[in-house]
Amino acid sequence: MAGTDVAAVTDYAADIVPVLPSRMNRAVIAVVRIGVGLLWLQNVGWKIPPDFGRGDPPSGLYLSVSHAVTSEVFHPYARLVERLVLPNFTFFGWMVLLLEASLGAFLLIGLATRLWAVIGVAQTVVIMLSVLNAPHEWLWSYVLMLLVHLALFATAAGRYAGLDGLLRTYWQHSRSLWARWLVRVS
Amino acid sequence: MKTRDALDRAALVLGVVSMVSALFVFVHGNYQLVQIRAAGLVVALVLGLLAVVAGLLEERALTLATGVAFLLAAVVQLGLLVGSGSGLLGGNASTFSLWLGLGVGLVAIGTVPRPEPTEETSQGTA
């Protein structure tokens, strides 16, 4: 019984102690989250449907993704892009647009932030595999993108000046599966 | 004195964000975070104002309705992009992203049930 009590107290303490106890640190991580949201939000603007830059000469997203083949980073990924992505580019262009627009939207308002931070990491890796060896690219810009998404995940950044912080209490008291899932991804 | 619920304040802030985004009608080039033009300016201002009013009046139904309106505007903007142009709303994918965020945020706020009002307890003077 004593062990159970200790566990209960420990869980309770984990619930009430914020990840970032300092008000200044919380403000800074909120600014970082909003900044990263704006990064995605602005950069989805140059993904222009319906051809996404597929043409002669290629431009925009099509040119960016085709660097995976012309300036190969990782051979299996280059083959995947060459054989699957580029021939079906309208579909993949829309997927990129919807994904990056959602990254901007959800990170900006701080909703389900840890989930979107992980998706941001994955999308950054995909971008890296496409453009890392392309001319005029700077390795560290993508590494920084990767690291900042990891920081958003580790700090649960949506809990500070974000909707996660406001809504978690309601989700925690709800019995619905949806609410429980939101608690986990916030 | 009754203090405004944090969720109503959040609705107010999202409305202010929308109204501030209208300033990007004057911004071009690298500093244009979101493309606001044409009827999109009206969407940003009118729906932003509605969200602010919803927050001030603590009207969750209006918050929810404004969120749904933002989502509809986002879907229309996306539909206009399919037609390979900015169209009537004058936006691009960044406009879609912003309105998606504002819409989802306001809907999330608007669907949270208000707590049941509790009876005020009189403080006795022993």
Interface residues (C-beta under 8 A of the other chain):
Chain A: G37 L38 W40 L41 Q42 V44 G45 K47 I48 P49 P50 D51 L97 E100 A101 S102 G104 A105 F106 L108 I109 L111 L163 L166 L167 Y170
Chain B: A6 L7 A10 L14 Q32 L33 V34 Q35 L81 V82 S84 N92 A93 S94 F96 S97 L98 L100 G101 L102 V104 G105 A108 I109 V112 P113
